[in-house]
Amino acid sequence: MPGMTNWFHRHGWQFLGLPASSLVHGGKGGVAILAREPFTLSKTHQATLEQGQVLGATLHGASVPLSLLVSYRRPGPGLESLPEIVEFTRHAGDRPWCLGGDFNMNPHAGALPEAMLGIGARLVATSGHLTSSTPTDSVWVSGSLSTSNIGTVAPLSDHFGTFFSLQVQQARNNAMAWEFRKPKRVLDPEADYTEDTKVSWRKHALPQQDWDSLRSDNNVSKLWDSWSSSAEACLTEVGYFRNDTRAHRRGEIPQVQSGAGRMAEGQDVTERQLRRALRRLHEARGNVLQGRPTSQNLTRNIERDARRFEFEREARNRQWWPAIDKLTGLLNQFLNDQQSARAKAWKLRVRDYSAAVRWTKELGRPPWLLRCKDGSVCSGRSNGARALKKDWQSVFYGDRHYMPDTQLYLDRYGEWFPQRPTQQALALCPEKLRKAVKEMKHKAAGPDNWEARSLLQLPDPAWERLGQLLQCVEHTGHWPPGLRAWRLCFISKDSSTGFTETLKTRPISVGSIVYRAWARVRFQEAVKHLPRDTLGVMQCGGLKGHDPETLLLAFSEETSPTTHAYGCSLDFQKAFDSMGWKTAWMLLQRCGIAAGTLRALRGMWSGHTRWVSCGNHVDPEPFTEVPALLQGDSWAPLAMALVLSGPHKKNCREHPRSCQTLFLDDRAALHTCLADLRGWQSSWQEFERLGRLKTHPGKTQIWGRTAAARRVLADAGYEASDTITALGATLGPAQRPLSAAELQRQATCKSRAFRVGLLPCGVAMKQRIAATVLTPMFSWASGVCGRWPTCQDQRVLRSLYCRALRGPYLSFGRAAPGLRNVLSYGHGSDASLCALVRVLRAVQRWMTQRARDGKVVTWSAATRAKAQRVLSKWGAWRATALAVTKGRVQFSLSTPGPAADKALHELRTDWRCSQFSAWKGADRIDSGVARRIGLRITPRLIQQLRAATRNCTGYELGILTGGFKSPAVDFSNAGNILQACPFCQLHQVPTLEHVLWHCSHFNDLRQESILKPACPLGHRLGWNSQGVLPCLGQMGKIRERICRLTKSQWQRQGVG
């Protein structure tokens, strides 16, 4: 569904769908509603019934919203969906509505028209099955709607369709569609022209004498214009850019143009011409049928189309129907070729591991439907850009009388920011710049249109001059106008209602790649010289040190419900967008940041412009002189952390018994008494009075860790809970059900697992991708937050891996769980192991960071006991206060290093051995064979098998893991034993041995050089104590053929 939603989204349509797979016994297809921009849809009804489906939505963009409903009903008695239809019309109220679908019922007689009469519906169109004598599909509207242009659409699969128009007035006062002018198009992004550009750069670059003259004058704007135009000319000459003189020059100030004619990008010009020609032919044929003359203009256009698409003979003889057939065939062939080309391009793209991971994480894009601050609804990208700018203006600028007072901040918190010696900036190294750009290879370009891939094509002299240009920027504090433009992309935080609240979005600023590379280089250089006390204790953001998991551990390990029973979590509203940059810049200056870096930052922060965008449409007037930080600037997190470190340090001194953490703008604390909680909140309220930062009242959480504490909090007027959500984790009792946030993460993992299963790659690649996109999200904060995985969690994670790794013919239903977990899924599929490793790593970082803070800590006895309970499953591991040990192998909790990594490797090896041992002791035929031959399970054997699986097909992996089931047992016939082989028809029970080694049906797949292994385990699983045997490939081919034969038999029987 996300893939289909995104495909329609790219073509200017919104798609709402309900797949038929949600029905009992499943099926293909489903029900869907499509709307083309500027109209948008918000889902209102969705129901999956015993015999059908119902999907309802509201269409926005007209003067009055229109309610739509589409339904499917399987053939049978009764009208099960009638209550849903009645509820739909009741919910529509006075608004006009339209409902239709495949009811598999005659709309002119029987129960359907009687039911529709009861709700005041009027029949306006019918269609049905090609072989049906009566219509089965129908469309009904409310009495206030009128229709026109009713006609028949060409057959769609086994049904024909109906086209009709509803007379609905479109909304007025729509904003004009504006978009940035496009630069020269990159012809081949993957091509390498670095050698060709060396010669071309010397040809187009400004002479050295003229360049040095501009540098001596510190004329930054002319330096940038010269460098950018030379670079673009160089790349155009070598063929990297398309030579288009009408295109917008890269590096210049962005310019907007009307985008009204490009509402649905992606349709090829040939497709438009074919569809236009078909419409003309249908019009000409309609004229003939109705006895009307064909206009000269239409005749002339048809003759031109006939020359273009070679149907002159049909056009000359006025044979409109043969011409329509011919063009329809051409259009279908063109669309099929396009689809094949897109599928091929997608397969090539997701062959790359990083690209496959990005595709797997994609979600369905929300519709262009926004609810504004005043409650009104706007539809479409152009209206969306206007609404976003209007509602966010007050956020970025605040009250018009507001003026940031940096001196007042220093008076209150200046003692924690002593003036430090100014750093000496290094010369801007071109190699560092190139490396920073290379790290942003897959990042979006800014409004200056210089992509990272394009910059990387330039030769060394171009990078040297770019470094010199940026040195001039640092000297003058002035950035070229083309580099000061930023594009605001608003990310929806929650679109579950179908609407995107304008103020419930996150504005990500996308600036020039050149600026972002400079900022990254200078930031990495500067933070190396900042002391540890730059930020407060237990503060995270901008600098290396604590991370979310170490902050969470501080709550569970440094406190207990008896000592710190009162908790509170606060979150600022629009933190980056309300934080004034002047205060942050002043604190960076007191930290000793290099003078040139500070001048350049001040020049960008004070003089940049922000262009509001909604999709590819922009508001034509940008924000200027915005006093807020840029979300997307490398320096913004540190700037935010510095401003908040003042009140945080003050709180830590005033409330030394409280456990306080600060992650960017998320503040959380555990207190020993109610007075400390009130004092902590009051201190932050005092800070809020200094500027525009305000705590979000809807995100304030009060935590009572004991029943007594919750009673005290309730008496004091607080709404306390026994759990809170902090840093993306749920904190509360160890024995608790999953929270809503944790259930949502599992739902996201389920969607990702489904997409991994669709990837056109081998099982080994899918396993690697699954370990990247499933395990980290599923096990986030597991164990660290106090709750360890349950057996149900374990089953859910394994089911996700099964969904991700099974292909169209591959099933692990018969595979031995122990072999499957090791050889197919990997250790990332074990929730307990992942939680244990996560806890050990987090405890190690926490103890290390706290030691640097001057406090010696160790993990609690309760956490140690839970870890020991998990460790005991996999050998003689022992958890102590400072280490986890097994013999001479030791994972030190206080000293990270290679020894700790070796201990975790040993732990994973023990887990694999335990899985193999569980298989060996199971009640299975292959397990019995392994016991009978005395198979000795060693780490070396497991490593050999794991190495072999990297190049295995899914069918070979099924053999290795015991997943190949012989057809000897007929489960469809009470489990009777077949007495004849279904493949060779020999009177022989088709055992696994017979099928793999003796059945004549597969003789063409067997090689004379590969003999049946003497080891009974080898000729069954393809491996034994010596490792993988050469016969595995042959066995996998036999299994592949059987799987395909079985699938063909199912298809003939109508199953699946």
N, C-alpha and C positions, 0 to 999 in steps of 0.2 A: 504493500500500500504506500509506504513513503516514496518508493521509486516512481510509481505511477503519479502520485501527487506532485512530485518535483518535475516530472516530464510535462504535465499539463501546465504547471506553474511557469516553466520556461517559455511556453508557447502562448502565454497570456490568458490561460483559463484556470478556473478553480475547480477542483475535483473533490466531491464527497462520495464515498463509496462504502458499501457493505457487502463483503464477499460472500459467495454462496457456501464457502467452506464452513461458515458459522452455523449452517443448518444441520439438523440431524441427518446423518448419512452423507453430509457434504454435497458436493456438486461443483460444477464449473460456472464461471460468470458471477452474477450477483446483481444488485441494484445500485444505481449511481445517479447523481445530479451534477450537471456541469453548468458553469456560468462564465461568461466572458467579460473581461474587464471593459468598462468600469463597474459592472455589476459584480457583487460578491455574495457569498452564502454564509449563513450561520446555522449550524445544525440545531434542530429543536426536538426531533423525535428519532428514535432508533429502537427497533424491536426485532428479535428473531423468534419466530413462533414455531409451532410443531410442523406446520405445512407452508410456511412462507416467511417473507421479510417485509419490513416497512421502514422507510427512511424519509424523514421530513426535514425541511430547512426553510429559512426565511431569506428571500432575495432582497438585497439592499442595493440602492443606487437609483431606484425609481422615486417618484414624488411620494408614493405610498408604498411601504414594504409589502411584498407579495409572498404568501405562504405557499410552499410547494411540497408535494408528497409523492413518492414513487413506491410501488408495491409489487411484489411477486407472490403468486399463490400457486402451489402445486395442484394438479388436478385432483378432485375429490369432492365429497359433499360438504356443505356448510361454507360459511364465510368467516373464517376464524379471525381475520384482520379487521372486521367491522368495528369492534370497540376502539382499536387504535385509530381508525379513520374518524370516528365520532369525536374522540379526544383531540385529534388534530384540528378538526373544524371548530371545536369549542375553544381551543387555544388561539386560533386565528382571530376570533372575535369579529369585529367589524371590518377587518382587513380582507381584501380579495384573496381567494385561494384557488389553487389548481392541483388536482390529483390525477394520477394515471398509473398504468402499469399493466403487467401481464397477469390478469386475474384468472385466466383459463375458464372464463365464463362468458356466456352470450350477454352482451350489454343491452340487447333489445328486449329480452324476455327472461323471466326467472327471478332468482333471489337478488342478483346484482342491481338491476334497475329499481327494484322495490326498495332496497337499502339506500340507494343514492337519492331516491325521491324523498326519503325520510329526512335527509340532511339538507335538502334544497339544492342538490347538485344538478347540473345540466350537461348532457352528453354533447361533446363538440367534435370528437374524432375517434375513429376506430381503425384497427389493423389486426393482423393475426398471422397464423401459420400459413405457409404457402399451400399446404394441402387441405386446409380446413375449409369447410363449406360455410361456416359462420365466423364472424370476428371473435377473437379471444382477448385482444388488447383494447383498452379504451381509455379515454381522457375525459375528465369531468371538471367543471369549473363552477365557481359560485355565481349567483345570479347577476352580480354587478359587473362581471367581466364580459367583454365582447371579443370575438375572434374573427380572423379573416385569413385569406391565402391558404386554405386547407387543400393539401395535395398529398400524393403518395410518394414515398421515398423508395428508391431501388432496394431490392431484397437485402436484408442484413442477416447473414447466416440462414437459418431456416424460417425466419420471419421477414415480412416486409414492414416498412415503417410508415409513419404519417407525419407530415410537416404542417404546422399551423402557426399563426401569429396571434399573440395576445395584445390587445390595445391597452398598453400601460404607458403613462407619461413618465419620461425620464426626468430625474431630478435636475433642477436648474442650479445656476451659480457654481458649476464645476470649475475647478482650477485648471488653468492651461497646463498641458504636459510639457515640462522642460527636462532636458538631459544635457550632460556635458558633450561637447563636440569630441568626436572620436579621433584618436591619433592614427598614424600609419599602422596597418595591421601587420603582425608578425606572421611570416609565411610558414616557417617551420620552427616551432619553439625548441625542438630537440636537436636541431642541427648545431654544429660547432664551426664557427667562423673565426676563431681566435687567430689563426695564422693569416687569413685574408685581411683582417682588420689592421694588422701591423703596417701593411703597405698603404691601405686606404687612409689610415689616421694621419700619416705624414702628409698626405695630399690635402686633406681637409682641415687640419688643425691650424690655428692661428700661428703665424710666425713667432718664434721665440722672443724676438725683440719687442714685438707688440704686446705679447703676453706679459713680459716682465714690466713693461710700461704700465699696463693696467694694474699689475700687482703693486707696484710702487705707489700708485694713486689710491690703492685700496678700493677700487671701483668694483664692488662685489657683483652688482647687477650686470654690468657688461662682461665681467669674467664668466658669470654663469651663462649668459646668453651665448657667448662665444663657445664655451665648452659644450653646452647642450646641443647647439646647432651643428657643431663639428661632429659630435658623437652620433647624432641622428643621420647626418649625411654619410658618414663612414659606414654605418650599418645598412643604410639604404643601398649604397653602391655595391656592397658585397652580396646583396640579395636577402639579407635577414628581414628587412622591412619591405613592404610593398611600396612601390614608388607612386604615391598618390599626392598630387600637389594640392588637392582640396582639403586634405586632412589637417587637423590641428597639430601644431608643432609641440613636441614634447618639451617639458620644462617651462612652458609659458604659463601665464595666469589662466586658469580654467575659464572657458567661455561656454555659455549655454545656448542651446538651439531648441527649436520646437521638436518635441518627440511624439506628436499626435499621430504621425503616420507610421510609427513603429511600435504599436501597442502589442502586437503579437509577433515578436521576432522569432526566427527559426524556420518559417515557411520558405521553401526554395522558390526562386522566381519561375522555374519550370513548372512547379506544382501550381502556382497561381495562374500561369498561362493556360495550363490544361483545364483547370476548374472553370476559368472564365470562358474558354472555348466550349466546354460542355454546357454551361448555362445558356450560351448563345444558341447552340444547337437545340436544346430543349425549348427555348423560346420560339425558334423557327418552326419546330415540329408542332408546338401548341398552336401557332398561327394557322398551320395547314389544317389541323383537326377542327379548328373553330371557324375556318373560312375567312380568316383575316389576311390582308396582304402583308408581306414582309418588307420592312422599311429598307431604303437604300443603305442607310448607315449600318444596319445589322448585316445586310448582304455583304457589304464591303469588309466588315470585320471578320465574317465567316470565311470569305475568300482569303484574307490574310492568314487566318488560323490554318486554313487548308494547306497553304504553301508551307507553313512552318511545320505542321505535323503530318503532311503527306496523305491527305484524303481529298485531293482535288477532284478525282473522278466521282466520288460520292457527293461532293458539294455541287459539282457541275450538273449532276442528274437529280439534284434535290432529294437524294436518298438519305434523309436525316437519321433514320433509325440505324442503318449500317454504320453511318459515321459516328453516331453516339456509342455503338458497341466498340468500334475501333479505338476511339479516344478513351473510353472507360478501361479497355485493356491496357492502353499505354499508361494511364494514370495508375492503375493497380501495379503494373510492372515497375513504374518509377518509385512508388511508395515502398514496394517490397525491396527494391535495390537500396533505397535509403535506409530502411530498417536493418537490412543486412550489414550495410556499411557502419551504421551506428553501433550495432551489436559487436561487430569486429573491432571497432575502435575502443569500445568499452572493455572487451576482453583483453586487448593489448594494454590498456591503461591499468587495469587491476592486476595485471601480472606482477607489477611492482608491489612489494610488500607495503611500503608507506601509503601508496595510492589505495591499495585494498583496505587498509585500516581506516583511512579517511572516508571511503565510500561506505564501509560498514557502520560508521558512527553517524552517518547522515540521518536526519529526521525529516519528516514531512514538513514542508514550509507552511507557516500560517497564512491564511488568506489576507488580502489587502483590505481588511475590515477593521477599522479603529473606532473605539469609543473615546470621545474627547473628555476633557476635564469638566465641561459643562453638561455632560450627559448625552450630547448629540452623537450621531453615528455618521461616519463618512466612509465612502467606498472608493477604491481605486488608488493607484500610486500617486497621481498628481494631487488629489485631494488629501491623501495621507501625508505627503510632504508638507503641505500647507498647514495641516492640523498639528503635526509634530512641532513645527517651528513655533506656532502660536502658543502651544501649551508649555514648551520647554524654555521659552524665552525668560519667563519669570524664575525658572530654576537656575539658569546660567548666570543671570544678572542680579537676581534678588530684588529687593526693594530699591526703587530708583534713588532713594536717599541714603542707601547703604554705602559706607566707605570703610574699608578694612583698616583697623588700627593696630599696626604691628608693634608700636611702642607699648600699648596696653597689654599685649601678649607678653612682651619681655618683662614688663613690670611684675606680672603675675608668675611667670615661669622661667624668667631669664637665668636664675641661679643654676639651672640644669643645662645651660648652653654657654659654657665659657668660650671666649674667642680662642680658637686654635690657630697655630701657624698655617699660613697659606701654602698649599701644595704647589710644587713646580710641575707644570704640565710637560709631558714629553712631546716631541715632534710627532705630528700625525702621520703614522706609518701607513703607506698605501696597502701593504699586505694585510694589516689589521682591518682596514676598511673593506678590502675584498673578501676577507674571511667573514666579516659581519654580514655583508650582502649575501654571501653564499648560504649562510644560516637562515636567511629569509627567502630562499629560493622559491618556496611555495606560498609566500605571503602575498596579500593583495597590494597592488600599486596604489599610490596616492593620486590626488588630482593632477599632479604633474605628469602622470602617465609613464614614468620611467619604471619598468618592471625590473626585478632583480635578475631574471634570466638575460634580459637585454644588456644590462650593465656588465654582466660577467663575460660578455662577448668582446668587450673592449680590451685593447692591448695595455701593456704596462705604462707607456707614456701618458695615456689618458688617465690612469689611476694616479700617477704622480701629480698631474695638474689638478685633479679633483682634490687631492690632499692639500695642495697649495691654496686652492680656492677656499677650503674650509678653515685653513689657518687665517686667511684674511677675514673670514666671518668671525672667528674668535677675537681677532684684533679690533674689529670695528663694532661687533655686537649687532651687525645688520645682516639679515638674510634676504636673498633675492625674493621678489614677490611670488615667483612661481613655486618656491619651496615653502612658503608660509601658508599655503592652502591645505586644509584638512577636510576630509569628508566624514560626516557623522552617519554611521550605520546603526540603526536602532534594532537591538536584539530583543525579541519578545521573551519575557520571563514566564508568562503563563497565558496560553491561548486555548486552554481546555474548554472555555465557554464558547469558542468560535470567534469572539471579539478579542482584539488586542487593545488593552488600555494604553493610551498614549503615555501616561506617566508610570506605567508598569513595564517599561522597556529599559534596556541598558544601552546608552549611547557610546558606541566604540568609535574612537577617532582613528582614522586611517590617514596618515600623513605620507610625505615623500619618503621613499626608500633611502634616499641620500641622507636626509636628516636622521632617520631612524638608525641607520648604520653609524653615523657620527655619534649619536647619543649613546648607542650601545658601547662603542669603543671607549668613550670618555667615562661612562659610568663604571665600566669594569676596571678602568685604571684608578678611578677615584676611590672606590670602596675598599681597595686594598690597604689604604692608608688611614681608614677611619677606625678609631679605637672601639673596643667592645661596649663601652658605656655610652656610645652614641645613642642607642635606644635603651629603653628600660628593661628591667628584669622580666622575663617571661613575655617579651614582646616579639612579634614576628612580622616582618614586612620590609622588603627592599634589601635587606642584608642577610648574609648567611648566618645561620644560628638555629633557633628553634623552628619547628614546623608544626602544622596542625596536630599531628599525632603526639608529639612530645608535650604540647599544651594540654591535650586531652589526658595524657598519662599523669600530668601533674595533679589534675583533679582527683583521679582514682587512687594514686599512689601516695600523694603527700597529704591527703585529707581522708577523713572517714565521716559517715553520717552522724556519728556521735560527737565529733569535734567541730565539724563545719556543716551544720544542718540547714543553713539558709543560702540559697543560690540565686543568682540573677544574671540574665543575659540581655545586653543592649546592642542595638544596631542603628547606625546613623542612616538617615534618609537622604539618598542621592549624595553620598559622601564626596566622591571625586568632583562632582558637578557643583557642589556648594563650597568646596575648599578654595579659598583665595590663594592665588599663586604668590602674591607678594610676601605673605608671612613665611611660606615655605622657602622662597628664595632667600630671604633674610637668614633663616636658620641654616641653609646650605652654606651661606657666606661665613657664618660663625663656626661652622664645622671645618673650614679651611679649604673648601673646594677651590681649584685653580681659578685665577681671575679670568682667563680667557674662556673657560667653560662657563663661568657664571655670566659673562657678557653675552655669550651666544644663547644661553638659556633665557636670559631676560629679553633678548631681542625676539626670540620665537614666542615666548609666553605672552608678551605684551602686544605683539604685532600680527599674530596669526589670524586667519579667517576660518570659519567653520561653515561648511555647506551642508544643509540638512537634506538627507536623501531618504527616499522610500522606494526600495527596489533600485531601478536605474533612473528614476525620476528625481529631480532635485528642485528645491525652491530657488528661484532666480536671484534672491537677495541673501547673501551669507551673513552670519553673525560676525561682528568685528569687535575687537577690544574686549574679549570675554575675560572676566576676572577669575575664572575657575580653571582647575587643572585639566589636563587632557588625559582621558582614559585611553591608553594606547602609547603613551610616551614612556620610554624606559625609566625616566627619572620620577615619574608620578608616584609609584609605590613608596619610594624612599621619602619623597616630599611629604606625602600623607603621613607616613610613620613618624617623621620628625615632629610635625605639628602636634600629633596626638601623644608623643612621648612625654611632653611637658606635664599635662594633667595626669598621665599614667604614673610617672615618677612621683608626683606629689601625692597621689593616692596611696602608693606603696609605702611612703614614709608615714602618712597619717593613719593607715590601717595595716600595721605590720603583721597582725595575726591572720589577715585574710589572704586567700590564695587567689591572685588576680592574673588574668591573661588578656593579651591584646593582639589580635591578628588583623592587621590593617585597621578597619574601622569596627570590627566585631569585638565587643568587650564582654567579658564574662568573669564572674568572681564567686567564690564560696566564702561565707562569713561564719564566724562563731556565734554571733548574736544579731538580733534584729537591728540594734542601734548601728552596728557597722554597715549593714546593708543600706540603711537609710543615709548614713553619712557618705557612703560610696556613690550612691545615686545623686545626692546633693552636690557632691564635688564635680561630677560630670555636667550637671545642670548649670553650675557656675561657669564652666568652660564654654558651654553653648551660648551664654550671653555675650561672649566676646566676638562672635562671628555668625555666619549663616548656617553652620552645621547644627542640625536638630535631630534628636533621637526619634526613630520611627515608633510611634506608640503601638502600632499593630504588631510589631516584632519584639516588644519587651516581654520577656518570660521570667516568671518567678518560680523557683524550684524549692519545694520543701522535701528534704531527703528523708524525713521521718514523719510519722503521723502527728506527733506532738508539734513539730515545727510547722506543719501545714495548718494546724489549729491556731497556733500563734499568729501566723501570717493572715489567716482568714479574719481573726479578731482585729488585726491592724488594718484591714481593708484591702488586702492583696488577694488576687485570684491565683492561688498556688497550685502547682501540679507536681506529680511524683516523677515526671520526666521533662526534660527540655531538649531542644535541638541546638547544638552548638558546633560550628565548624563542619557542618554536614553530617554529624554523627548524633545519635540519640543517646543521651545520658539518663540513667535511671537504674532501677533494680536489675540485678543480673538475670533473674528468672522473670522474663517478661515476654509478651508476644511482640512480633515485629511491628515497628511504628509505620505510619503512613509513608514517611520518607524512605524507609527501607523497602517497603513493598513497591514503591515507585521505582526504586533502583532495580529490583528484580524484574519488573515489567519492561524496563529499558533493556536489561540484559536479554530478555526473551526476544525482543525485537531485533537486537544485534545478532543473536544466535541464528535467527531465521535468515538474516542477510548473509552471514558467513556461509551458511549452507548453500546459498545461491552462487557463490563465487566459482568461476570455471578454473579451478586449480586442484592440485592433488591434496590428499588427506594430510600430508606432513605440513604443507603450507597453511591449510585450514587450522590445524592444531596450533601452529605458531600464532596465527591471527586471533584465534579464540583465547589463547593465553594472554594476549595483549588487551583485547577489548572486553572480555567477560570477567576474568578473575579479579583484576584490580577494582572494578566497580562493584562487583558482588561482595567482595570481602573488605570493602573500605571500613576502617576503624573496627573491624571484627576482633574481638578480644581486647583491643585497646580501650573501648568504651565500657568494658565490664561484662558485656554479653558475648558468650562464646557460641559457635555454631552448634545447632541441634542436629539430630538425625534427619529431620525434615529439611533443614537447610542443605545438608549433604546431598539428599536425593534431588533437590531442586537444581543444584549446581551440576550434578552429573547429567540430569535430563537436558540442561542447556548445552552441555558439551555434545550429547548425543544428537540434539537437533542441529548443532553447528557442523558436525563432521559427517553425518550420513549423506550420501549422494543419492541420485535418482534410483540406483539399483542396490545400494549398499545398506545393509541392515545389521546392527550389532545385537539383534535380539537373542541369538544363540551363542554369542561370544562369551567366553569365560570372563566374569567381571574383573578378576585380578589381572589377567593378561591384558584385557581391554584398557583398564585404568592406567597401566604402565606404558604399553606399546602404542596405544592410540590416543588416549586423552592427555596423559602426562600428569605430573604432580600438581599442576594448577587446578585440576578438577577435584582435589580433596580439600574441602572447606576447612577441616580441622588443621591440616598441615599448613594451609595458607594463613590461617589465623595465628598459629603458633609462630611461624616465621615472621609475620608482621609484628607480633608482640615483642619477639626477641630483638628485632632490628630497632623498633621504637624505643624499647627500654635502654638499649645500648646508646642510642642518640640522646635520649633524655638524661641518662646518668652522665654522659660526657659533657653535655651543655650545662647541666647544673653544677658540675665540678668547675667549669670555667666561670660560672656565676659566683663561685665561692661557697657552694653548699654541697655537702656530701649526702647522697641519697642512695637508696637501693629499693628494689621492688618489694611489694608487700608479701606477707606470707600467704594471703588469699590468692593473689595472682600467681605466685610460685606454685601453689598446690594445684591450681587449674592447669598450669603448663605441665606439671609433672604427670598429671592424669593423662594428658595427650601424649607425652613423651613415652610413657610406659607401654604404649602399643607397639613401639618400633625398636625395642632393644633395651640395653642396660644404660639408658640415659638417666642422669641425675641432675636435678635443678638445685643450685645453692644460691646463697644471697648475692654472690658476685659472678657466677658463671654457670654454664650448662656443660656438663662433662660426660664423656664416655671413654673410659680408659685414659689414654694419653691425648685424646682429642678434646679440645676445650673451646667453647664459645664464651669469650670474656665479655661481660656486660659493661665493663668500664673502659675497654681498650679495643677500638675497632682496628681491623687490619686483616692481612691475608689469613691468619689463623682462624679468625671468625668465619671467613668465607669457606675455608676448608671444613670447618665443623658443620656448617649448613649443608655443604655437599654430602658429607657423611650422613647427615640426618635424612636427606632425600634418598640416598642409596639404601638406607635401612627401611625407609617406607616402601621402596620398590621391592626389596627382598620380602617384606611382610606380605605384600600383595601377591607375589608369586607363591609364597608359602600357603596363603589362603586358597589359591587355585589348586595347589597340589593336594590339599586336604579335602577338597570339595567332592560332592557326590556326582561326578561326571565321568564319562567314558575316558576322555583324554587325561583327566586327573588320575584315574585308576591306572592307565598305561604308564604315566610318569612315576607313580609309586611302585609299580611292578618292575620297572627297569632300574629302579634306584636312582632316578634323576637327582643330581646334586645341583642345587641352586646357588650360584655364586655371583657376586657383583660383576665379575668379568663376563659371564654368560649374558647377564641382563644388559650390560653395555654393548655387547656385540649385537644383540637383538634390536636394541634401540637404534644403533647406528644403521642397521639394515632397513629399518622402517622409513628412514628419510627418503629413500628412493623407491619405496613400495607403492604399487597401485592400491586402490581401495579393496580390490578383490584379493590381492595377495595378503593384505593386512587382515582381511576376514579369515583367511586360512591360518595365519600366524596366531590369531587370538581364539581359534576354535569356533569361529562363527559360521563355518560351512555345515549346513544341515543336509543330510542325504534324504532322498525322497522315499526311503524305505517305509516310514510310518505315514499312513494316510490319516492326518488329523481331521479331515473333513468327513471321514467315515468311521467315527468312533475309535480312531487310533489303530485300526487294523494294519497288519503288516502286508505290504505288497509282495506278491510272489513272482512278479515279472518286472523287469526293468522297463520303465516308460520311454527310455531313450533308444536302446538297442533291441527291445522287444524279446530279449532272451529270458527264458524261464529261470530267473536268478533274482534273489532278493537284492534290490539296489542299495547295498550298503555303501558307506563312504569309500571303502577300499575298492569295491567293484567299480564305482563311478570314476574315481580318480585314476585307477591303474589298469582296469580290464575292459571297461565298456567300449565296444567297437565304434560307438557313435562319435567318440572323441579321438579316434586314432590319428586324425589329421593334425591334432594339436600336440601330439606326443612326439618327442625326439628319440631317435634310436640310441643316442649317446647317454640319455638320462634313464637310468634304471631305477626300479622301485627300491627305496632304501631298506636296508635290512632291519633298521631300528623301527619298531612299531610306532613310536612317537613321531619319527621323521616322516613316514609315509602318510601320517594323519595331519600333522601341523606344519610340516616343512622345515622343522628345526629339531635339534636334540642337544645333548650336552656339548657338542662341538660347535654349535652355532647354527646359522642359517644354511640350509642345504641347497645345492644347485637346482633341485627340482621345484623350488617354490614358484618360479615364474610360470612353469608349465601347469602347475596346480591352479594358479591364479587365473590362467586363461580358460581352463575348464570351468571354473566357478563363474567366470564372466559369462560364458556362453549359456550356462544353466540359468543364471539370473535373467538374461535377455529372453530366453525361451519362456521362462515363467511369466515375465512381464507381458510378452505377446499373448500368452494364453489368457491372462487376466483381461487384456484389452478386448480380445475376441468375445469374452464372456460378459463384457460391459462392467467390469470391476475396476475402480480407480480412475 
